[in-house]
Amino acid sequence: MPRALTEVWDWKDAVNDDIKDMSVEEKIRYFSDGLVQAEQLLHGRLIRNDDGSYTLK
């Protein structure tokens, strides 16, 4: 099994553990905060797309 795939599964499991007892509003805030953290970490700029997704430039 590729190491990268195992890492992705570990990250997925960690996120699921983080959000398992959260309300919908808390989950929205959790993922929104994650977007902002990624934006800052990568020194990028979030752009909201017409379909509601985001692009990081």
PyMOL Python script that loads the backbone (N, CA, C, O; Angstrom):
from pymol import cmd

cmd.read_pdbstr("""\
ATOM      1  N   MET A   1       0.836  -1.174   0.000  1.00  0.00           N
ATOM      2  CA  MET A   1       0.000   0.000   0.000  1.00  0.00           C
ATOM      3  C   MET A   1       0.889   1.248   0.000  1.00  0.00           C
ATOM      4  O   MET A   1       1.814   1.344   0.806  1.00  0.00           O
ATOM      5  N   PRO A   2       0.621   2.193  -0.885  1.00  0.00           N
ATOM      6  CA  PRO A   2       1.428   3.415  -0.920  1.00  0.00           C
ATOM      7  C   PRO A   2       1.320   4.211   0.387  1.00  0.00           C
ATOM      8  O   PRO A   2       0.243   4.340   0.970  1.00  0.00           O
ATOM      9  N   ARG A   3       2.451   4.732   0.822  1.00  0.00           N
ATOM     10  CA  ARG A   3       2.495   5.500   2.074  1.00  0.00           C
ATOM     11  C   ARG A   3       1.581   6.727   2.007  1.00  0.00           C
ATOM     12  O   ARG A   3       0.920   7.060   2.990  1.00  0.00           O
ATOM     13  N   ALA A   4       1.543   7.394   0.857  1.00  0.00           N
ATOM     14  CA  ALA A   4       0.718   8.595   0.712  1.00  0.00           C
ATOM     15  C   ALA A   4      -0.764   8.274   0.938  1.00  0.00           C
ATOM     16  O   ALA A   4      -1.482   9.053   1.564  1.00  0.00           O
ATOM     17  N   LEU A   5      -1.211   7.142   0.432  1.00  0.00           N
ATOM     18  CA  LEU A   5      -2.599   6.750   0.610  1.00  0.00           C
ATOM     19  C   LEU A   5      -2.904   6.484   2.080  1.00  0.00           C
ATOM     20  O   LEU A   5      -3.958   6.876   2.580  1.00  0.00           O
ATOM     21  N   THR A   6      -1.998   5.832   2.756  1.00  0.00           N
ATOM     22  CA  THR A   6      -2.163   5.574   4.192  1.00  0.00           C
ATOM     23  C   THR A   6      -2.244   6.884   4.962  1.00  0.00           C
ATOM     24  O   THR A   6      -3.052   7.009   5.883  1.00  0.00           O
ATOM     25  N   GLU A   7      -1.418   7.863   4.599  1.00  0.00           N
ATOM     26  CA  GLU A   7      -1.448   9.174   5.264  1.00  0.00           C
ATOM     27  C   GLU A   7      -2.789   9.865   5.058  1.00  0.00           C
ATOM     28  O   GLU A   7      -3.344  10.440   5.994  1.00  0.00           O
ATOM     29  N   VAL A   8      -3.306   9.809   3.844  1.00  0.00           N
ATOM     30  CA  VAL A   8      -4.607  10.436   3.556  1.00  0.00           C
ATOM     31  C   VAL A   8      -5.698   9.790   4.398  1.00  0.00           C
ATOM     32  O   VAL A   8      -6.547  10.492   4.947  1.00  0.00           O
ATOM     33  N   TRP A   9      -5.689   8.486   4.508  1.00  0.00           N
ATOM     34  CA  TRP A   9      -6.686   7.795   5.331  1.00  0.00           C
ATOM     35  C   TRP A   9      -6.550   8.192   6.797  1.00  0.00           C
ATOM     36  O   TRP A   9      -7.549   8.357   7.497  1.00  0.00           O
ATOM     37  N   ASP A  10      -5.314   8.342   7.254  1.00  0.00           N
ATOM     38  CA  ASP A  10      -5.098   8.780   8.642  1.00  0.00           C
ATOM     39  C   ASP A  10      -5.656  10.180   8.868  1.00  0.00           C
ATOM     40  O   ASP A  10      -6.289  10.439   9.891  1.00  0.00           O
ATOM     41  N   TRP A  11      -5.422  11.083   7.918  1.00  0.00           N
ATOM     42  CA  TRP A  11      -5.957  12.447   8.033  1.00  0.00           C
ATOM     43  C   TRP A  11      -7.483  12.425   8.028  1.00  0.00           C
ATOM     44  O   TRP A  11      -8.123  13.128   8.810  1.00  0.00           O
ATOM     45  N   LYS A  12      -8.059  11.618   7.146  1.00  0.00           N
ATOM     46  CA  LYS A  12      -9.519  11.499   7.066  1.00  0.00           C
ATOM     47  C   LYS A  12     -10.087  10.999   8.387  1.00  0.00           C
ATOM     48  O   LYS A  12     -11.079  11.533   8.883  1.00  0.00           O
ATOM     49  N   ASP A  13      -9.466   9.985   8.949  1.00  0.00           N
ATOM     50  CA  ASP A  13      -9.925   9.452  10.237  1.00  0.00           C
ATOM     51  C   ASP A  13      -9.804  10.496  11.346  1.00  0.00           C
ATOM     52  O   ASP A  13     -10.677  10.587  12.209  1.00  0.00           O
ATOM     53  N   ALA A  14      -8.726  11.283  11.326  1.00  0.00           N
ATOM     54  CA  ALA A  14      -8.533  12.320  12.341  1.00  0.00           C
ATOM     55  C   ALA A  14      -9.617  13.392  12.237  1.00  0.00           C
ATOM     56  O   ALA A  14     -10.131  13.854  13.255  1.00  0.00           O
ATOM     57  N   VAL A  15      -9.963  13.784  11.027  1.00  0.00           N
ATOM     58  CA  VAL A  15     -11.025  14.780  10.832  1.00  0.00           C
ATOM     59  C   VAL A  15     -12.359  14.202  11.303  1.00  0.00           C
ATOM     60  O   VAL A  15     -13.126  14.878  11.988  1.00  0.00           O
ATOM     61  N   ASN A  16     -12.630  12.961  10.938  1.00  0.00           N
ATOM     62  CA  ASN A  16     -13.885  12.338  11.372  1.00  0.00           C
ATOM     63  C   ASN A  16     -13.965  12.276  12.894  1.00  0.00           C
ATOM     64  O   ASN A  16     -15.038  12.481  13.462  1.00  0.00           O
ATOM     65  N   ASP A  17     -12.853  12.000  13.560  1.00  0.00           N
ATOM     66  CA  ASP A  17     -12.833  11.993  15.024  1.00  0.00           C
ATOM     67  C   ASP A  17     -13.097  13.393  15.574  1.00  0.00           C
ATOM     68  O   ASP A  17     -13.801  13.549  16.572  1.00  0.00           O
ATOM     69  N   ASP A  18     -12.526  14.419  14.916  1.00  0.00           N
ATOM     70  CA  ASP A  18     -12.723  15.799  15.365  1.00  0.00           C
ATOM     71  C   ASP A  18     -14.182  16.236  15.285  1.00  0.00           C
ATOM     72  O   ASP A  18     -14.675  16.933  16.172  1.00  0.00           O
ATOM     73  N   ILE A  19     -14.873  15.828  14.221  1.00  0.00           N
ATOM     74  CA  ILE A  19     -16.216  16.375  13.961  1.00  0.00           C
ATOM     75  C   ILE A  19     -17.368  15.455  14.366  1.00  0.00           C
ATOM     76  O   ILE A  19     -18.529  15.840  14.232  1.00  0.00           O
ATOM     77  N   LYS A  20     -17.078  14.264  14.852  1.00  0.00           N
ATOM     78  CA  LYS A  20     -18.131  13.266  15.066  1.00  0.00           C
ATOM     79  C   LYS A  20     -19.260  13.731  15.989  1.00  0.00           C
ATOM     80  O   LYS A  20     -20.408  13.337  15.787  1.00  0.00           O
ATOM     81  N   ASP A  21     -18.967  14.546  16.979  1.00  0.00           N
ATOM     82  CA  ASP A  21     -20.002  14.988  17.916  1.00  0.00           C
ATOM     83  C   ASP A  21     -20.416  16.446  17.711  1.00  0.00           C
ATOM     84  O   ASP A  21     -21.086  17.026  18.565  1.00  0.00           O
ATOM     85  N   MET A  22     -20.022  17.035  16.592  1.00  0.00           N
ATOM     86  CA  MET A  22     -20.337  18.441  16.333  1.00  0.00           C
ATOM     87  C   MET A  22     -21.695  18.597  15.671  1.00  0.00           C
ATOM     88  O   MET A  22     -22.162  17.715  14.950  1.00  0.00           O
ATOM     89  N   SER A  23     -22.314  19.734  15.932  1.00  0.00           N
ATOM     90  CA  SER A  23     -23.547  20.093  15.226  1.00  0.00           C
ATOM     91  C   SER A  23     -23.176  20.544  13.810  1.00  0.00           C
ATOM     92  O   SER A  23     -21.999  20.735  13.504  1.00  0.00           O
ATOM     93  N   VAL A  24     -24.165  20.711  12.967  1.00  0.00           N
ATOM     94  CA  VAL A  24     -23.920  21.168  11.597  1.00  0.00           C
ATOM     95  C   VAL A  24     -23.213  22.524  11.620  1.00  0.00           C
ATOM     96  O   VAL A  24     -22.262  22.744  10.869  1.00  0.00           O
ATOM     97  N   GLU A  25     -23.673  23.418  12.469  1.00  0.00           N
ATOM     98  CA  GLU A  25     -23.063  24.751  12.552  1.00  0.00           C
ATOM     99  C   GLU A  25     -21.593  24.668  12.974  1.00  0.00           C
ATOM    100  O   GLU A  25     -20.747  25.391  12.448  1.00  0.00           O
ATOM    101  N   GLU A  26     -21.298  23.785  13.922  1.00  0.00           N
ATOM    102  CA  GLU A  26     -19.911  23.613  14.372  1.00  0.00           C
ATOM    103  C   GLU A  26     -19.039  23.026  13.257  1.00  0.00           C
ATOM    104  O   GLU A  26     -17.875  23.400  13.112  1.00  0.00           O
ATOM    105  N   LYS A  27     -19.604  22.111  12.477  1.00  0.00           N
ATOM    106  CA  LYS A  27     -18.854  21.523  11.365  1.00  0.00           C
ATOM    107  C   LYS A  27     -18.560  22.573  10.303  1.00  0.00           C
ATOM    108  O   LYS A  27     -17.462  22.612   9.749  1.00  0.00           O
ATOM    109  N   ILE A  28     -19.532  23.416  10.023  1.00  0.00           N
ATOM    110  CA  ILE A  28     -19.328  24.494   9.049  1.00  0.00           C
ATOM    111  C   ILE A  28     -18.203  25.408   9.520  1.00  0.00           C
ATOM    112  O   ILE A  28     -17.332  25.783   8.735  1.00  0.00           O
ATOM    113  N   ARG A  29     -18.221  25.763  10.789  1.00  0.00           N
ATOM    114  CA  ARG A  29     -17.182  26.635  11.354  1.00  0.00           C
ATOM    115  C   ARG A  29     -15.814  25.925  11.316  1.00  0.00           C
ATOM    116  O   ARG A  29     -14.803  26.548  10.993  1.00  0.00           O
ATOM    117  N   TYR A  30     -15.784  24.645  11.641  1.00  0.00           N
ATOM    118  CA  TYR A  30     -14.549  23.850  11.631  1.00  0.00           C
ATOM    119  C   TYR A  30     -13.892  23.891  10.249  1.00  0.00           C
ATOM    120  O   TYR A  30     -12.697  24.163  10.132  1.00  0.00           O
ATOM    121  N   PHE A  31     -14.677  23.621   9.209  1.00  0.00           N
ATOM    122  CA  PHE A  31     -14.118  23.583   7.863  1.00  0.00           C
ATOM    123  C   PHE A  31     -13.807  24.983   7.344  1.00  0.00           C
ATOM    124  O   PHE A  31     -12.845  25.167   6.598  1.00  0.00           O
ATOM    125  N   SER A  32     -14.603  25.961   7.727  1.00  0.00           N
ATOM    126  CA  SER A  32     -14.329  27.346   7.351  1.00  0.00           C
ATOM    127  C   SER A  32     -13.016  27.817   7.967  1.00  0.00           C
ATOM    128  O   SER A  32     -12.198  28.447   7.297  1.00  0.00           O
ATOM    129  N   ASP A  33     -12.822  27.510   9.240  1.00  0.00           N
ATOM    130  CA  ASP A  33     -11.569  27.861   9.915  1.00  0.00           C
ATOM    131  C   ASP A  33     -10.380  27.166   9.244  1.00  0.00           C
ATOM    132  O   ASP A  33      -9.301  27.747   9.130  1.00  0.00           O
ATOM    133  N   GLY A  34     -10.581  25.935   8.806  1.00  0.00           N
ATOM    134  CA  GLY A  34      -9.525  25.203   8.113  1.00  0.00           C
ATOM    135  C   GLY A  34      -9.138  25.865   6.794  1.00  0.00           C
ATOM    136  O   GLY A  34      -7.963  25.901   6.429  1.00  0.00           O
ATOM    137  N   LEU A  35     -10.138  26.387   6.084  1.00  0.00           N
ATOM    138  CA  LEU A  35      -9.847  27.110   4.844  1.00  0.00           C
ATOM    139  C   LEU A  35      -8.996  28.343   5.112  1.00  0.00           C
ATOM    140  O   LEU A  35      -8.032  28.614   4.396  1.00  0.00           O
ATOM    141  N   VAL A  36      -9.359  29.080   6.144  1.00  0.00           N
ATOM    142  CA  VAL A  36      -8.612  30.289   6.498  1.00  0.00           C
ATOM    143  C   VAL A  36      -7.187  29.930   6.911  1.00  0.00           C
ATOM    144  O   VAL A  36      -6.239  30.616   6.531  1.00  0.00           O
ATOM    145  N   GLN A  37      -7.034  28.862   7.684  1.00  0.00           N
ATOM    146  CA  GLN A  37      -5.693  28.433   8.093  1.00  0.00           C
ATOM    147  C   GLN A  37      -4.845  28.044   6.878  1.00  0.00           C
ATOM    148  O   GLN A  37      -3.664  28.386   6.811  1.00  0.00           O
ATOM    149  N   ALA A  38      -5.442  27.333   5.922  1.00  0.00           N
ATOM    150  CA  ALA A  38      -4.713  26.945   4.712  1.00  0.00           C
ATOM    151  C   ALA A  38      -4.320  28.178   3.910  1.00  0.00           C
ATOM    152  O   ALA A  38      -3.211  28.260   3.382  1.00  0.00           O
ATOM    153  N   GLU A  39      -5.232  29.128   3.825  1.00  0.00           N
ATOM    154  CA  GLU A  39      -4.961  30.372   3.111  1.00  0.00           C
ATOM    155  C   GLU A  39      -3.741  31.086   3.720  1.00  0.00           C
ATOM    156  O   GLU A  39      -2.857  31.541   2.994  1.00  0.00           O
ATOM    157  N   GLN A  40      -3.706  31.175   5.025  1.00  0.00           N
ATOM    158  CA  GLN A  40      -2.605  31.848   5.714  1.00  0.00           C
ATOM    159  C   GLN A  40      -1.307  31.050   5.608  1.00  0.00           C
ATOM    160  O   GLN A  40      -0.249  31.618   5.337  1.00  0.00           O
ATOM    161  N   LEU A  41      -1.383  29.755   5.817  1.00  0.00           N
ATOM    162  CA  LEU A  41      -0.197  28.895   5.770  1.00  0.00           C
ATOM    163  C   LEU A  41       0.464  28.924   4.392  1.00  0.00           C
ATOM    164  O   LEU A  41       1.690  28.942   4.281  1.00  0.00           O
ATOM    165  N   LEU A  42      -0.363  28.927   3.345  1.00  0.00           N
ATOM    166  CA  LEU A  42       0.153  28.876   1.983  1.00  0.00           C
ATOM    167  C   LEU A  42       0.345  30.262   1.365  1.00  0.00           C
ATOM    168  O   LEU A  42       0.729  30.390   0.203  1.00  0.00           O
ATOM    169  N   HIS A  43       0.066  31.307   2.172  1.00  0.00           N
ATOM    170  CA  HIS A  43       0.199  32.694   1.701  1.00  0.00           C
ATOM    171  C   HIS A  43      -0.581  32.892   0.405  1.00  0.00           C
ATOM    172  O   HIS A  43      -0.094  33.501  -0.548  1.00  0.00           O
ATOM    173  N   GLY A  44      -1.798  32.365   0.395  1.00  0.00           N
ATOM    174  CA  GLY A  44      -2.648  32.459  -0.777  1.00  0.00           C
ATOM    175  C   GLY A  44      -3.841  33.348  -0.528  1.00  0.00           C
ATOM    176  O   GLY A  44      -3.931  34.047   0.482  1.00  0.00           O
ATOM    177  N   ARG A  45      -4.750  33.301  -1.475  1.00  0.00           N
ATOM    178  CA  ARG A  45      -5.978  34.078  -1.380  1.00  0.00           C
ATOM    179  C   ARG A  45      -7.125  33.176  -1.809  1.00  0.00           C
ATOM    180  O   ARG A  45      -7.093  32.591  -2.891  1.00  0.00           O
ATOM    181  N   LEU A  46      -8.139  33.067  -0.956  1.00  0.00           N
ATOM    182  CA  LEU A  46      -9.309  32.249  -1.276  1.00  0.00           C
ATOM    183  C   LEU A  46     -10.243  33.021  -2.200  1.00  0.00           C
ATOM    184  O   LEU A  46     -10.550  34.190  -1.966  1.00  0.00           O
ATOM    185  N   ILE A  47     -10.680  32.352  -3.238  1.00  0.00           N
ATOM    186  CA  ILE A  47     -11.640  32.936  -4.170  1.00  0.00           C
ATOM    187  C   ILE A  47     -12.827  31.986  -4.237  1.00  0.00           C
ATOM    188  O   ILE A  47     -12.671  30.802  -4.532  1.00  0.00           O
ATOM    189  N   ARG A  48     -14.016  32.519  -3.958  1.00  0.00           N
ATOM    190  CA  ARG A  48     -15.213  31.688  -4.015  1.00  0.00           C
ATOM    191  C   ARG A  48     -15.668  31.555  -5.463  1.00  0.00           C
ATOM    192  O   ARG A  48     -15.804  32.549  -6.177  1.00  0.00           O
ATOM    193  N   ASN A  49     -15.899  30.326  -5.884  1.00  0.00           N
ATOM    194  CA  ASN A  49     -16.362  30.032  -7.235  1.00  0.00           C
ATOM    195  C   ASN A  49     -17.885  30.105  -7.295  1.00  0.00           C
ATOM    196  O   ASN A  49     -18.560  30.072  -6.266  1.00  0.00           O
ATOM    197  N   ASP A  50     -18.410  30.204  -8.502  1.00  0.00           N
ATOM    198  CA  ASP A  50     -19.863  30.311  -8.700  1.00  0.00           C
ATOM    199  C   ASP A  50     -20.617  29.120  -8.129  1.00  0.00           C
ATOM    200  O   ASP A  50     -21.774  29.257  -7.731  1.00  0.00           O
ATOM    201  N   ASP A  51     -19.979  27.948  -8.082  1.00  0.00           N
ATOM    202  CA  ASP A  51     -20.646  26.742  -7.593  1.00  0.00           C
ATOM    203  C   ASP A  51     -20.550  26.582  -6.069  1.00  0.00           C
ATOM    204  O   ASP A  51     -21.005  25.578  -5.521  1.00  0.00           O
ATOM    205  N   GLY A  52     -19.954  27.576  -5.381  1.00  0.00           N
ATOM    206  CA  GLY A  52     -19.846  27.512  -3.932  1.00  0.00           C
ATOM    207  C   GLY A  52     -18.543  26.913  -3.429  1.00  0.00           C
ATOM    208  O   GLY A  52     -18.264  26.954  -2.230  1.00  0.00           O
ATOM    209  N   SER A  53     -17.741  26.357  -4.331  1.00  0.00           N
ATOM    210  CA  SER A  53     -16.434  25.841  -3.941  1.00  0.00           C
ATOM    211  C   SER A  53     -15.440  27.003  -3.882  1.00  0.00           C
ATOM    212  O   SER A  53     -15.791  28.144  -4.181  1.00  0.00           O
ATOM    213  N   TYR A  54     -14.213  26.707  -3.498  1.00  0.00           N
ATOM    214  CA  TYR A  54     -13.192  27.743  -3.380  1.00  0.00           C
ATOM    215  C   TYR A  54     -11.947  27.359  -4.164  1.00  0.00           C
ATOM    216  O   TYR A  54     -11.625  26.181  -4.320  1.00  0.00           O
ATOM    217  N   THR A  55     -11.259  28.374  -4.648  1.00  0.00           N
ATOM    218  CA  THR A  55      -9.965  28.224  -5.287  1.00  0.00           C
ATOM    219  C   THR A  55      -8.964  28.983  -4.444  1.00  0.00           C
ATOM    220  O   THR A  55      -9.266  30.073  -3.958  1.00  0.00           O
ATOM    221  N   LEU A  56      -7.782  28.430  -4.260  1.00  0.00           N
ATOM    222  CA  LEU A  56      -6.727  29.094  -3.520  1.00  0.00           C
ATOM    223  C   LEU A  56      -5.676  29.554  -4.501  1.00  0.00           C
ATOM    224  O   LEU A  56      -5.042  28.738  -5.169  1.00  0.00           O
ATOM    225  N   LYS A  57      -5.487  30.865  -4.591  1.00  0.00           N
ATOM    226  CA  LYS A  57      -4.489  31.424  -5.518  1.00  0.00           C
ATOM    227  C   LYS A  57      -3.395  32.094  -4.760  1.00  0.00           C
ATOM    228  O   LYS A  57      -2.461  32.624  -5.363  1.00  0.00           O
TER     229      LYS A  57
END
""", "prot")
cmd.dss("prot")
cmd.show_as("cartoon", "prot")
cmd.util.cbc("prot")
cmd.orient("prot")
